[in-house]
Amino acid sequence: MNTAISSRRSPTTPARTGRSDSGTGTAPVPGADTGTGTTTGAAAATLTVVGAGIATSVQDLGRPGLAHLGVPASGPTDRRSFGLANRLAGNPENTPALEVTLGGLAVTLSASRYVAITGAPAPVTVDGVAADDATLIHLRAGSVLAIGRPWAGCRTYLAVSGGIVTDQVLGSASRDSLTGLGPDPVRAGTTYGIGPARQAPAVPLELAFSVVPCGGPVTVRFRWGPRHELFSAADRHALTSTPWRISAQCDRVGARLTGPPLSIGSVDLASEGTMHGAIQVPPSGEPIVFLADHPVTGGYPVIGVVTDADLDLVGQALPGDELRLAPVR
């Protein structure tokens, strides 16, 4: 597996020990959300979006357990990096944070807070000056933090001490791109409330790393089934021996793989439940790996399911990246 292990710092800058927030905090955010991401109350700390990039969304750990109602789980595409960002900011793991695809996000805060940045490593500036260590930054009120295009991977996470306060739907603040559930996509000019400040843990930042694809082939493991027996032995061999490429047709719903198509053709299957990581094969013969916002049912055969441990790698892969599928023995 060819991956980059990023401690989220400049290649020429040594890691620093994380500093703790002052601990003074702010008043709890009162009032109800207006539906635009703005929380009422004069004492509320806020985050204002200066630039939103091409695809930024609010995410928490999603809506698991509602597939029987037709509701996808959603949540972060790279769950490992999302959880790490919240831990570094001193937040509970399910605290809403921002998922930034291919950079372009710029934000400012009304109160000084620690912010943590994980996932795809990207250039980070504060008021136009490159950050020496972008993993954990004490961002002063009024300063503008900007995240550029990643140099590896595609999704970067920004968590702020206290977390983002916004609407919840079915118990979650995750934006679901398939159903439209959750907060609106992040747009420039939107203001979000921020919860009470938390003390950032003082840990060595060299221990805070994310694993993202880095140019060469990425190998992800999968388990066969439930419909692999519908495919010929030649097709099953092709699935595991083909150097697949991530197609430009990839988003939070799934990643289509390009290569010599499998020969399943049209099959007569009743719709059945699908899961996170399912490798579905439509009539085109090009497999699709389901990601965070995948549909809960489907009528095309699922030849296998990517292991939970490796699925974050698929969520970080860029169009054109080579991906190999290795069956779990």
Phi and psi restraints in degrees (value plus and minus 20) as a CYANA .aco file:
   2 ASN   PHI    -117.6   -77.6
   2 ASN   PSI      86.7   126.7
   3 THR   PHI    -154.9  -114.9
   3 THR   PSI     141.3   181.3
   4 ALA   PHI    -125.3   -85.3
   4 ALA   PSI     109.8   149.8
   5 ILE   PHI    -118.8   -78.8
   5 ILE   PSI      90.1   130.1
   6 SER   PHI    -127.8   -87.8
   6 SER   PSI     104.6   144.6
   7 SER   PHI    -113.1   -73.1
   7 SER   PSI      -7.6    32.4
   8 ARG   PHI      44.3    84.3
   8 ARG   PSI      14.8    54.8
   9 ARG   PHI    -148.7  -108.7
   9 ARG   PSI     142.8   182.8
  10 SER   PHI     -80.3   -40.3
  10 SER   PSI     121.3   161.3
  11 PRO   PHI     -78.6   -38.6
  11 PRO   PSI     -42.9    -2.9
  12 THR   PHI    -122.8   -82.8
  12 THR   PSI     -15.9    24.1
  13 THR   PHI    -131.9   -91.9
  13 THR   PSI     104.9   144.9
  14 PRO   PHI     -87.8   -47.8
  14 PRO   PSI     135.0   175.0
  15 ALA   PHI     -86.9   -46.9
  15 ALA   PSI     128.4   168.4
  16 ARG   PHI    -135.6   -95.6
  16 ARG   PSI     139.8   179.8
  17 THR   PHI     -99.2   -59.2
  17 THR   PSI     111.5   151.5
  18 GLY   PHI     -79.8   -39.8
  18 GLY   PSI     118.6   158.6
  19 ARG   PHI    -116.9   -76.9
  19 ARG   PSI     134.6   174.6
  20 SER   PHI    -109.3   -69.3
  20 SER   PSI     129.1   169.1
  21 ASP   PHI     -85.7   -45.7
  21 ASP   PSI     140.4   180.4
  22 SER   PHI     -81.3   -41.3
  22 SER   PSI     -42.5    -2.5
  23 GLY   PHI      63.0   103.0
  23 GLY   PSI     -21.2    18.8
  24 THR   PHI     -93.8   -53.8
  24 THR   PSI     -50.7   -10.7
  25 GLY   PHI      49.1    89.1
  25 GLY   PSI    -188.9  -148.9
  26 THR   PHI    -157.3  -117.3
  26 THR   PSI     149.4   189.4
  27 ALA   PHI     -85.9   -45.9
  27 ALA   PSI     126.9   166.9
  28 PRO   PHI     -75.5   -35.5
  28 PRO   PSI     128.6   168.6
  29 VAL   PHI     -96.3   -56.3
  29 VAL   PSI      93.6   133.6
  30 PRO   PHI    -109.8   -69.8
  30 PRO   PSI     151.6   191.6
  31 GLY   PHI      64.2   104.2
  31 GLY   PSI     154.0   194.0
  32 ALA   PHI    -124.7   -84.7
  32 ALA   PSI     133.5   173.5
  33 ASP   PHI     -89.8   -49.8
  33 ASP   PSI     122.6   162.6
  34 THR   PHI    -104.6   -64.6
  34 THR   PSI     -27.4    12.6
  35 GLY   PHI      77.3   117.3
  35 GLY   PSI     -30.1     9.9
  36 THR   PHI    -125.5   -85.5
  36 THR   PSI     -17.6    22.4
  37 GLY   PHI      77.2   117.2
  37 GLY   PSI     -24.5    15.5
  38 THR   PHI    -114.9   -74.9
  38 THR   PSI     113.4   153.4
  39 THR   PHI    -126.9   -86.9
  39 THR   PSI     115.0   155.0
  40 THR   PHI     -97.3   -57.3
  40 THR   PSI     143.3   183.3
  41 GLY   PHI      96.8   136.8
  41 GLY   PSI     104.3   144.3
  42 ALA   PHI     -86.2   -46.2
  42 ALA   PSI     -48.1    -8.1
  43 ALA   PHI    -107.2   -67.2
  43 ALA   PSI     -21.5    18.5
  44 ALA   PHI     -94.4   -54.4
  44 ALA   PSI     112.2   152.2
  45 ALA   PHI     -96.2   -56.2
  45 ALA   PSI     128.3   168.3
  46 THR   PHI    -155.3  -115.3
  46 THR   PSI     136.8   176.8
  47 LEU   PHI    -137.1   -97.1
  47 LEU   PSI     106.3   146.3
  48 THR   PHI    -132.7   -92.7
  48 THR   PSI     112.8   152.8
  49 VAL   PHI    -104.8   -64.8
  49 VAL   PSI      97.0   137.0
  50 VAL   PHI    -106.9   -66.9
  50 VAL   PSI     -61.8   -21.8
  51 GLY   PHI    -160.7  -120.7
  51 GLY   PSI     115.4   155.4
  52 ALA   PHI    -118.9   -78.9
  52 ALA   PSI     -33.8     6.2
  53 GLY   PHI      52.4    92.4
  53 GLY   PSI    -191.7  -151.7
  54 ILE   PHI    -104.6   -64.6
  54 ILE   PSI     -44.2    -4.2
  55 ALA   PHI    -181.0  -141.0
  55 ALA   PSI      71.0   111.0
  56 THR   PHI    -141.2  -101.2
  56 THR   PSI     117.6   157.6
  57 SER   PHI    -160.9  -120.9
  57 SER   PSI     136.5   176.5
  58 VAL   PHI    -102.1   -62.1
  58 VAL   PSI     113.9   153.9
  59 GLN   PHI    -158.0  -118.0
  59 GLN   PSI     125.0   165.0
  60 ASP   PHI    -145.5  -105.5
  60 ASP   PSI    -174.7  -134.7
  61 LEU   PHI    -100.2   -60.2
  61 LEU   PSI     -15.1    24.9
  62 GLY   PHI      70.7   110.7
  62 GLY   PSI    -179.7  -139.7
  63 ARG   PHI    -144.0  -104.0
  63 ARG   PSI      41.6    81.6
  64 PRO   PHI     -86.3   -46.3
  64 PRO   PSI     132.3   172.3
  65 GLY   PHI      67.3   107.3
  65 GLY   PSI     -12.3    27.7
  66 LEU   PHI    -134.9   -94.9
  66 LEU   PSI      -4.4    35.6
  67 ALA   PHI     -81.5   -41.5
  67 ALA   PSI     -50.9   -10.9
  68 HIS   PHI     -86.8   -46.8
  68 HIS   PSI     -35.6     4.4
  69 LEU   PHI    -118.8   -78.8
  69 LEU   PSI     -15.4    24.6
  70 GLY   PHI      61.0   101.0
  70 GLY   PSI      -1.9    38.1
  71 VAL   PHI    -125.7   -85.7
  71 VAL   PSI      98.4   138.4
  72 PRO   PHI     -84.9   -44.9
  72 PRO   PSI     139.1   179.1
  73 ALA   PHI     -92.8   -52.8
  73 ALA   PSI     -57.8   -17.8
  74 SER   PHI      38.4    78.4
  74 SER   PSI    -169.6  -129.6
  75 GLY   PHI      75.7   115.7
  75 GLY   PSI    -195.0  -155.0
  76 PRO   PHI     -87.5   -47.5
  76 PRO   PSI     125.9   165.9
  77 THR   PHI     -94.1   -54.1
  77 THR   PSI     -55.8   -15.8
  78 ASP   PHI    -132.5   -92.5
  78 ASP   PSI      73.0   113.0
  79 ARG   PHI     -89.5   -49.5
  79 ARG   PSI     -53.6   -13.6
  80 ARG   PHI     -81.9   -41.9
  80 ARG   PSI     -66.8   -26.8
  81 SER   PHI     -89.2   -49.2
  81 SER   PSI     -56.7   -16.7
  82 PHE   PHI     -81.4   -41.4
  82 PHE   PSI     -68.9   -28.9
  83 GLY   PHI     -82.8   -42.8
  83 GLY   PSI     -57.6   -17.6
  84 LEU   PHI     -84.4   -44.4
  84 LEU   PSI     -61.6   -21.6
  85 ALA   PHI     -79.0   -39.0
  85 ALA   PSI     -65.5   -25.5
  86 ASN   PHI     -86.5   -46.5
  86 ASN   PSI     -59.3   -19.3
  87 ARG   PHI     -83.6   -43.6
  87 ARG   PSI     -61.5   -21.5
  88 LEU   PHI     -85.5   -45.5
  88 LEU   PSI     -52.5   -12.5
  89 ALA   PHI    -102.7   -62.7
  89 ALA   PSI     -22.5    17.5
  90 GLY   PHI      63.8   103.8
  90 GLY   PSI      -7.0    33.0
  91 ASN   PHI    -114.6   -74.6
  91 ASN   PSI     134.8   174.8
  92 PRO   PHI     -78.8   -38.8
  92 PRO   PSI     130.5   170.5
  93 GLU   PHI     -81.3   -41.3
  93 GLU   PSI     -47.3    -7.3
  94 ASN   PHI    -108.6   -68.6
  94 ASN   PSI     -10.6    29.4
  95 THR   PHI     -89.2   -49.2
  95 THR   PSI     113.0   153.0
  96 PRO   PHI     -79.0   -39.0
  96 PRO   PSI     115.7   155.7
  97 ALA   PHI    -161.8  -121.8
  97 ALA   PSI    -198.4  -158.4
  98 LEU   PHI    -126.3   -86.3
  98 LEU   PSI     110.4   150.4
  99 GLU   PHI    -120.5   -80.5
  99 GLU   PSI     100.5   140.5
 100 VAL   PHI    -133.0   -93.0
 100 VAL   PSI      99.4   139.4
 101 THR   PHI    -119.6   -79.6
 101 THR   PSI     100.0   140.0
 102 LEU   PHI      41.5    81.5
 102 LEU   PSI       9.3    49.3
 103 GLY   PHI      51.6    91.6
 103 GLY   PSI    -186.1  -146.1
 104 GLY   PHI      76.2   116.2
 104 GLY   PSI     -23.9    16.1
 105 LEU   PHI    -100.5   -60.5
 105 LEU   PSI     117.6   157.6
 106 ALA   PHI    -157.3  -117.3
 106 ALA   PSI     112.1   152.1
 107 VAL   PHI    -157.2  -117.2
 107 VAL   PSI     139.3   179.3
 108 THR   PHI    -157.5  -117.5
 108 THR   PSI     130.7   170.7
 109 LEU   PHI    -134.4   -94.4
 109 LEU   PSI     130.2   170.2
 110 SER   PHI    -105.6   -65.6
 110 SER   PSI     -32.7     7.3
 111 ALA   PHI    -159.2  -119.2
 111 ALA   PSI     126.3   166.3
 112 SER   PHI     -85.5   -45.5
 112 SER   PSI     111.9   151.9
 113 ARG   PHI    -167.6  -127.6
 113 ARG   PSI     140.4   180.4
 114 TYR   PHI    -100.6   -60.6
 114 TYR   PSI     119.6   159.6
 115 VAL   PHI    -147.5  -107.5
 115 VAL   PSI     124.0   164.0
 116 ALA   PHI    -136.5   -96.5
 116 ALA   PSI     120.8   160.8
 117 ILE   PHI    -148.7  -108.7
 117 ILE   PSI     102.3   142.3
 118 THR   PHI    -156.5  -116.5
 118 THR   PSI    -196.1  -156.1
 119 GLY   PHI      67.7   107.7
 119 GLY   PSI    -161.7  -121.7
 120 ALA   PHI     -79.4   -39.4
 120 ALA   PSI     102.5   142.5
 121 PRO   PHI     -87.6   -47.6
 121 PRO   PSI     111.3   151.3
 122 ALA   PHI    -164.9  -124.9
 122 ALA   PSI     135.1   175.1
 123 PRO   PHI     -86.3   -46.3
 123 PRO   PSI     117.2   157.2
 124 VAL   PHI    -146.7  -106.7
 124 VAL   PSI     113.2   153.2
 125 THR   PHI    -145.1  -105.1
 125 THR   PSI     132.4   172.4
 126 VAL   PHI    -143.4  -103.4
 126 VAL   PSI      96.5   136.5
 127 ASP   PHI      33.5    73.5
 127 ASP   PSI      19.2    59.2
 128 GLY   PHI      63.6   103.6
 128 GLY   PSI     -23.9    16.1
 129 VAL   PHI    -124.3   -84.3
 129 VAL   PSI     109.8   149.8
 130 ALA   PHI     -79.1   -39.1
 130 ALA   PSI     114.7   154.7
 131 ALA   PHI     -96.3   -56.3
 131 ALA   PSI     112.0   152.0
 132 ASP   PHI     -84.3   -44.3
 132 ASP   PSI     -59.5   -19.5
 133 ASP   PHI    -160.0  -120.0
 133 ASP   PSI      88.4   128.4
 134 ALA   PHI    -110.6   -70.6
 134 ALA   PSI     -17.6    22.4
 135 THR   PHI     -89.9   -49.9
 135 THR   PSI     -67.7   -27.7
 136 LEU   PHI    -158.0  -118.0
 136 LEU   PSI      95.3   135.3
 137 ILE   PHI    -142.4  -102.4
 137 ILE   PSI     114.7   154.7
 138 HIS   PHI    -108.2   -68.2
 138 HIS   PSI      81.9   121.9
 139 LEU   PHI    -111.6   -71.6
 139 LEU   PSI      98.3   138.3
 140 ARG   PHI     -97.9   -57.9
 140 ARG   PSI     130.7   170.7
 141 ALA   PHI     -74.5   -34.5
 141 ALA   PSI     112.3   152.3
 142 GLY   PHI      69.7   109.7
 142 GLY   PSI     -38.2     1.8
 143 SER   PHI     -94.0   -54.0
 143 SER   PSI     131.7   171.7
 144 VAL   PHI    -128.5   -88.5
 144 VAL   PSI      99.6   139.6
 145 LEU   PHI    -119.3   -79.3
 145 LEU   PSI     110.6   150.6
 146 ALA   PHI    -147.1  -107.1
 146 ALA   PSI     119.3   159.3
 147 ILE   PHI    -132.7   -92.7
 147 ILE   PSI     102.9   142.9
 148 GLY   PHI    -106.4   -66.4
 148 GLY   PSI    -191.1  -151.1
 149 ARG   PHI     -91.9   -51.9
 149 ARG   PSI     112.0   152.0
 150 PRO   PHI     -82.2   -42.2
 150 PRO   PSI     130.5   170.5
 151 TRP   PHI    -115.1   -75.1
 151 TRP   PSI     -22.3    17.7
 152 ALA   PHI    -177.3  -137.3
 152 ALA   PSI     122.1   162.1
 153 GLY   PHI      51.8    91.8
 153 GLY   PSI    -196.3  -156.3
 154 CYS   PHI    -155.0  -115.0
 154 CYS   PSI     -34.9     5.1
 155 ARG   PHI    -141.3  -101.3
 155 ARG   PSI     103.4   143.4
 156 THR   PHI    -134.3   -94.3
 156 THR   PSI     127.1   167.1
 157 TYR   PHI    -138.7   -98.7
 157 TYR   PSI     115.8   155.8
 158 LEU   PHI    -141.5  -101.5
 158 LEU   PSI      98.3   138.3
 159 ALA   PHI    -135.2   -95.2
 159 ALA   PSI     118.4   158.4
 160 VAL   PHI    -133.6   -93.6
 160 VAL   PSI     121.1   161.1
 161 SER   PHI     -75.0   -35.0
 161 SER   PSI     102.8   142.8
 162 GLY   PHI      81.8   121.8
 162 GLY   PSI     -43.6    -3.6
 163 GLY   PHI      59.7    99.7
 163 GLY   PSI     141.8   181.8
 164 ILE   PHI    -104.2   -64.2
 164 ILE   PSI     116.8   156.8
 165 VAL   PHI    -127.6   -87.6
 165 VAL   PSI      99.1   139.1
 166 THR   PHI    -175.2  -135.2
 166 THR   PSI    -199.9  -159.9
 167 ASP   PHI     -78.2   -38.2
 167 ASP   PSI     127.1   167.1
 168 GLN   PHI    -138.1   -98.1
 168 GLN   PSI     120.4   160.4
 169 VAL   PHI    -143.6  -103.6
 169 VAL   PSI     103.9   143.9
 170 LEU   PHI      33.5    73.5
 170 LEU   PSI      21.1    61.1
 171 GLY   PHI      60.7   100.7
 171 GLY   PSI      -9.1    30.9
 172 SER   PHI    -159.9  -119.9
 172 SER   PSI     127.4   167.4
 173 ALA   PHI    -118.1   -78.1
 173 ALA   PSI      -8.0    32.0
 174 SER   PHI     -93.0   -53.0
 174 SER   PSI     116.9   156.9
 175 ARG   PHI    -104.0   -64.0
 175 ARG   PSI     101.8   141.8
 176 ASP   PHI    -121.6   -81.6
 176 ASP   PSI      91.8   131.8
 177 SER   PHI     -92.3   -52.3
 177 SER   PSI     -38.8     1.2
 178 LEU   PHI    -102.3   -62.3
 178 LEU   PSI     -66.6   -26.6
 179 THR   PHI    -118.3   -78.3
 179 THR   PSI     -38.7     1.3
 180 GLY   PHI      64.9   104.9
 180 GLY   PSI     -15.5    24.5
 181 LEU   PHI     -87.9   -47.9
 181 LEU   PSI     131.7   171.7
 182 GLY   PHI      72.5   112.5
 182 GLY   PSI    -193.2  -153.2
 183 PRO   PHI     -82.1   -42.1
 183 PRO   PSI     136.8   176.8
 184 ASP   PHI     -81.5   -41.5
 184 ASP   PSI     137.2   177.2
 185 PRO   PHI     -75.2   -35.2
 185 PRO   PSI     127.5   167.5
 186 VAL   PHI     -86.6   -46.6
 186 VAL   PSI     110.8   150.8
 187 ARG   PHI    -149.0  -109.0
 187 ARG   PSI     132.8   172.8
 188 ALA   PHI     -79.8   -39.8
 188 ALA   PSI     116.6   156.6
 189 GLY   PHI      75.7   115.7
 189 GLY   PSI     -34.4     5.6
 190 THR   PHI     -92.0   -52.0
 190 THR   PSI     119.6   159.6
 191 THR   PHI    -137.8   -97.8
 191 THR   PSI     111.3   151.3
 192 TYR   PHI    -134.9   -94.9
 192 TYR   PSI     125.6   165.6
 193 GLY   PHI     -90.4   -50.4
 193 GLY   PSI     136.9   176.9
 194 ILE   PHI    -144.0  -104.0
 194 ILE   PSI     116.3   156.3
 195 GLY   PHI     -91.3   -51.3
 195 GLY   PSI     154.7   194.7
 196 PRO   PHI     -75.9   -35.9
 196 PRO   PSI     120.2   160.2
 197 ALA   PHI     -81.2   -41.2
 197 ALA   PSI     126.9   166.9
 198 ARG   PHI    -141.5  -101.5
 198 ARG   PSI     137.3   177.3
 199 GLN   PHI    -100.1   -60.1
 199 GLN   PSI     101.2   141.2
 200 ALA   PHI     -91.8   -51.8
 200 ALA   PSI     114.8   154.8
 201 PRO   PHI     -87.2   -47.2
 201 PRO   PSI     117.5   157.5
 202 ALA   PHI    -107.0   -67.0
 202 ALA   PSI      66.3   106.3
 203 VAL   PHI    -141.3  -101.3
 203 VAL   PSI     131.7   171.7
 204 PRO   PHI     -82.3   -42.3
 204 PRO   PSI     104.1   144.1
 205 LEU   PHI     -90.3   -50.3
 205 LEU   PSI     -35.0     5.0
 206 GLU   PHI     -88.2   -48.2
 206 GLU   PSI     -33.3     6.7
 207 LEU   PHI    -105.3   -65.3
 207 LEU   PSI     -28.7    11.3
 208 ALA   PHI    -120.1   -80.1
 208 ALA   PSI      80.0   120.0
 209 PHE   PHI    -155.0  -115.0
 209 PHE   PSI     134.5   174.5
 210 SER   PHI    -139.4   -99.4
 210 SER   PSI     130.8   170.8
 211 VAL   PHI    -130.2   -90.2
 211 VAL   PSI      99.0   139.0
 212 VAL   PHI    -152.2  -112.2
 212 VAL   PSI     135.0   175.0
 213 PRO   PHI     -78.8   -38.8
 213 PRO   PSI     126.2   166.2
 214 CYS   PHI    -157.8  -117.8
 214 CYS   PSI      56.6    96.6
 215 GLY   PHI      59.6    99.6
 215 GLY   PSI     -85.3   -45.3
 216 GLY   PHI     -93.7   -53.7
 216 GLY   PSI    -198.6  -158.6
 217 PRO   PHI     -78.5   -38.5
 217 PRO   PSI     120.6   160.6
 218 VAL   PHI    -129.8   -89.8
 218 VAL   PSI     106.6   146.6
 219 THR   PHI    -125.3   -85.3
 219 THR   PSI     105.9   145.9
 220 VAL   PHI    -142.1  -102.1
 220 VAL   PSI     122.9   162.9
 221 ARG   PHI    -109.4   -69.4
 221 ARG   PSI     131.5   171.5
 222 PHE   PHI    -167.3  -127.3
 222 PHE   PSI     143.8   183.8
 223 ARG   PHI    -133.9   -93.9
 223 ARG   PSI     118.9   158.9
 224 TRP   PHI     -85.8   -45.8
 224 TRP   PSI     131.7   171.7
 225 GLY   PHI      86.3   126.3
 225 GLY   PSI     147.8   187.8
 226 PRO   PHI    -108.6   -68.6
 226 PRO   PSI     -26.5    13.5
 227 ARG   PHI    -136.2   -96.2
 227 ARG   PSI       4.2    44.2
 228 HIS   PHI     -85.1   -45.1
 228 HIS   PSI     -43.6    -3.6
 229 GLU   PHI     -91.9   -51.9
 229 GLU   PSI     -31.7     8.3
 230 LEU   PHI     -94.3   -54.3
 230 LEU   PSI     -33.9     6.1
 231 PHE   PHI    -120.5   -80.5
 231 PHE   PSI     126.6   166.6
 232 SER   PHI     -90.1   -50.1
 232 SER   PSI     143.7   183.7
 233 ALA   PHI     -79.6   -39.6
 233 ALA   PSI     -54.4   -14.4
 234 ALA   PHI     -86.0   -46.0
 234 ALA   PSI     -60.4   -20.4
 235 ASP   PHI     -87.0   -47.0
 235 ASP   PSI     -60.9   -20.9
 236 ARG   PHI     -84.7   -44.7
 236 ARG   PSI     -57.9   -17.9
 237 HIS   PHI     -86.4   -46.4
 237 HIS   PSI     -60.0   -20.0
 238 ALA   PHI     -83.3   -43.3
 238 ALA   PSI     -57.4   -17.4
 239 LEU   PHI     -79.2   -39.2
 239 LEU   PSI     -59.3   -19.3
 240 THR   PHI    -112.5   -72.5
 240 THR   PSI     -33.6     6.4
 241 SER   PHI    -126.6   -86.6
 241 SER   PSI     -34.4     5.6
 242 THR   PHI     -97.0   -57.0
 242 THR   PSI     113.3   153.3
 243 PRO   PHI    -100.9   -60.9
 243 PRO   PSI      63.9   103.9
 244 TRP   PHI     -86.5   -46.5
 244 TRP   PSI     134.1   174.1
 245 ARG   PHI    -138.1   -98.1
 245 ARG   PSI     124.3   164.3
 246 ILE   PHI     -92.0   -52.0
 246 ILE   PSI     105.7   145.7
 247 SER   PHI     -96.7   -56.7
 247 SER   PSI     143.6   183.6
 248 ALA   PHI     -86.5   -46.5
 248 ALA   PSI     -36.7     3.3
 249 GLN   PHI    -105.7   -65.7
 249 GLN   PSI      52.9    92.9
 250 CYS   PHI    -160.3  -120.3
 250 CYS   PSI     120.3   160.3
 251 ASP   PHI    -176.9  -136.9
 251 ASP   PSI    -180.8  -140.8
 252 ARG   PHI     -91.0   -51.0
 252 ARG   PSI     -36.8     3.2
 253 VAL   PHI     -96.3   -56.3
 253 VAL   PSI     -64.8   -24.8
 254 GLY   PHI    -195.9  -155.9
 254 GLY   PSI     150.2   190.2
 255 ALA   PHI    -140.7  -100.7
 255 ALA   PSI      96.1   136.1
 256 ARG   PHI    -101.8   -61.8
 256 ARG   PSI     117.7   157.7
 257 LEU   PHI    -122.6   -82.6
 257 LEU   PSI     117.3   157.3
 258 THR   PHI    -129.7   -89.7
 258 THR   PSI     124.8   164.8
 259 GLY   PHI     142.8   182.8
 259 GLY   PSI    -193.7  -153.7
 260 PRO   PHI     -77.4   -37.4
 260 PRO   PSI     100.5   140.5
 261 PRO   PHI     -86.8   -46.8
 261 PRO   PSI     127.1   167.1
 262 LEU   PHI     -91.2   -51.2
 262 LEU   PSI     139.9   179.9
 263 SER   PHI    -124.8   -84.8
 263 SER   PSI       8.5    48.5
 264 ILE   PHI     -82.2   -42.2
 264 ILE   PSI     -55.8   -15.8
 265 GLY   PHI      45.1    85.1
 265 GLY   PSI    -170.1  -130.1
 266 SER   PHI    -110.3   -70.3
 266 SER   PSI     110.3   150.3
 267 VAL   PHI    -145.0  -105.0
 267 VAL   PSI     134.0   174.0
 268 ASP   PHI    -122.2   -82.2
 268 ASP   PSI      70.8   110.8
 269 LEU   PHI    -140.0  -100.0
 269 LEU   PSI     118.0   158.0
 270 ALA   PHI     -90.3   -50.3
 270 ALA   PSI     130.2   170.2
 271 SER   PHI     -79.3   -39.3
 271 SER   PSI     119.4   159.4
 272 GLU   PHI    -161.5  -121.5
 272 GLU   PSI     145.4   185.4
 273 GLY   PHI     -83.0   -43.0
 273 GLY   PSI     124.1   164.1
 274 THR   PHI    -140.0  -100.0
 274 THR   PSI     146.4   186.4
 275 MET   PHI    -157.5  -117.5
 275 MET   PSI     145.0   185.0
 276 HIS   PHI     -77.1   -37.1
 276 HIS   PSI     104.8   144.8
 277 GLY   PHI      73.2   113.2
 277 GLY   PSI     -23.7    16.3
 278 ALA   PHI     -80.5   -40.5
 278 ALA   PSI     118.9   158.9
 279 ILE   PHI    -122.3   -82.3
 279 ILE   PSI      76.0   116.0
 280 GLN   PHI    -112.5   -72.5
 280 GLN   PSI     121.3   161.3
 281 VAL   PHI    -137.9   -97.9
 281 VAL   PSI      85.3   125.3
 282 PRO   PHI     -97.7   -57.7
 282 PRO   PSI     156.0   196.0
 283 PRO   PHI     -76.9   -36.9
 283 PRO   PSI     -44.4    -4.4
 284 SER   PHI     -85.1   -45.1
 284 SER   PSI     -39.7     0.3
 285 GLY   PHI      65.3   105.3
 285 GLY   PSI     -21.7    18.3
 286 GLU   PHI    -116.1   -76.1
 286 GLU   PSI      96.8   136.8
 287 PRO   PHI     -83.4   -43.4
 287 PRO   PSI     131.5   171.5
 288 ILE   PHI    -144.1  -104.1
 288 ILE   PSI     106.5   146.5
 289 VAL   PHI    -115.1   -75.1
 289 VAL   PSI      99.5   139.5
 290 PHE   PHI     -95.1   -55.1
 290 PHE   PSI     114.2   154.2
 291 LEU   PHI    -133.0   -93.0
 291 LEU   PSI    -175.1  -135.1
 292 ALA   PHI     -78.4   -38.4
 292 ALA   PSI     -59.7   -19.7
 293 ASP   PHI    -120.6   -80.6
 293 ASP   PSI       8.1    48.1
 294 HIS   PHI     -86.3   -46.3
 294 HIS   PSI     133.9   173.9
 295 PRO   PHI     -86.6   -46.6
 295 PRO   PSI     134.4   174.4
 296 VAL   PHI    -106.3   -66.3
 296 VAL   PSI     -34.4     5.6
 297 THR   PHI    -154.5  -114.5
 297 THR   PSI     141.0   181.0
 298 GLY   PHI    -182.8  -142.8
 298 GLY   PSI     135.2   175.2
 299 GLY   PHI    -127.0   -87.0
 299 GLY   PSI     -20.0    20.0
 300 TYR   PHI    -115.7   -75.7
 300 TYR   PSI     129.1   169.1
 301 PRO   PHI     -87.8   -47.8
 301 PRO   PSI     122.1   162.1
 302 VAL   PHI    -122.4   -82.4
 302 VAL   PSI      95.1   135.1
 303 ILE   PHI    -104.2   -64.2
 303 ILE   PSI     -41.6    -1.6
 304 GLY   PHI    -192.6  -152.6
 304 GLY   PSI     157.5   197.5
 305 VAL   PHI    -155.9  -115.9
 305 VAL   PSI     105.3   145.3
 306 VAL   PHI     -85.3   -45.3
 306 VAL   PSI     119.5   159.5
 307 THR   PHI     -82.6   -42.6
 307 THR   PSI     127.7   167.7
 308 ASP   PHI     -79.3   -39.3
 308 ASP   PSI     -55.3   -15.3
 309 ALA   PHI     -86.5   -46.5
 309 ALA   PSI     -47.6    -7.6
 310 ASP   PHI    -123.5   -83.5
 310 ASP   PSI     -25.2    14.8
 311 LEU   PHI     -87.3   -47.3
 311 LEU   PSI     -51.1   -11.1
 312 ASP   PHI     -80.6   -40.6
 312 ASP   PSI     -51.2   -11.2
 313 LEU   PHI     -83.6   -43.6
 313 LEU   PSI     -58.9   -18.9
 314 VAL   PHI     -85.6   -45.6
 314 VAL   PSI     -58.9   -18.9
 315 GLY   PHI     -85.5   -45.5
 315 GLY   PSI     -40.7    -0.7
 316 GLN   PHI    -117.2   -77.2
 316 GLN   PSI     -27.3    12.7
 317 ALA   PHI     -92.7   -52.7
 317 ALA   PSI     123.2   163.2
 318 LEU   PHI    -118.3   -78.3
 318 LEU   PSI     134.8   174.8
 319 PRO   PHI     -72.8   -32.8
 319 PRO   PSI     112.4   152.4
 320 GLY   PHI      76.7   116.7
 320 GLY   PSI     -38.6     1.4
 321 ASP   PHI     -85.4   -45.4
 321 ASP   PSI     123.1   163.1
 322 GLU   PHI    -106.2   -66.2
 322 GLU   PSI     114.9   154.9
 323 LEU   PHI    -152.7  -112.7
 323 LEU   PSI     110.6   150.6
 324 ARG   PHI    -135.8   -95.8
 324 ARG   PSI     122.1   162.1
 325 LEU   PHI    -127.0   -87.0
 325 LEU   PSI     102.5   142.5
 326 ALA   PHI    -135.9   -95.9
 326 ALA   PSI      99.1   139.1
 327 PRO   PHI     -89.1   -49.1
 327 PRO   PSI     123.1   163.1
 328 VAL   PHI     -95.6   -55.6
 328 VAL   PSI     104.8   144.8
